[in-house]
Amino acid sequence: MFRDRQEAGQKLAAELATLDLRDPVVLALPRGGVPVAAEVAKVL
């Protein structure tokens, strides 16, 4: 799996970056989702 939520977010962000999304919006849910979403938002 993943070392931590930060690593999970980085891997998810790498996959999403290939989609060439226009003006994406990243939403995060508390209780673990914020660190993942933060990594995704950095990339997108």
N, C-alpha and C positions, 0 to 999 in steps of 0.2 A: 504494500500500500504506500502510504506517504509518511515521511518522517514527522511532519506536523502540518497544520492547516495552511501555513505560509507556502510550503512546498506544493501542496495540493492546488492552491490558487495559482501558483506559477505555471504548473503543468496545464491547468484548465485555460489559463490566459494564452499559453502558446497555441493550444488547439483553436481557441476562438479567434486568435489573430489571423489565422489562415482564411477566415470567412469573409474578410474585407467588408466588415459591417460599417454602415454610415451612421455617425452620431449615436453610438450605442449608449444605453443607460444601464448602469450596474446598480442593482438593489441588493441590500444585505439584510439578512435576518439575524437578530441577536442569538446568543448561545452558540457561537462558533462560526457563524457565517461572515462576520465582519472581517476577520483576517483573510479569509479566502477572497472576498469581494475586493478588499484593498489591493491585493496583488493583481487581480483581473483589471481593476480600474487603472492601475499604473500603466499597464500594457495597452489597453484599448483607449 
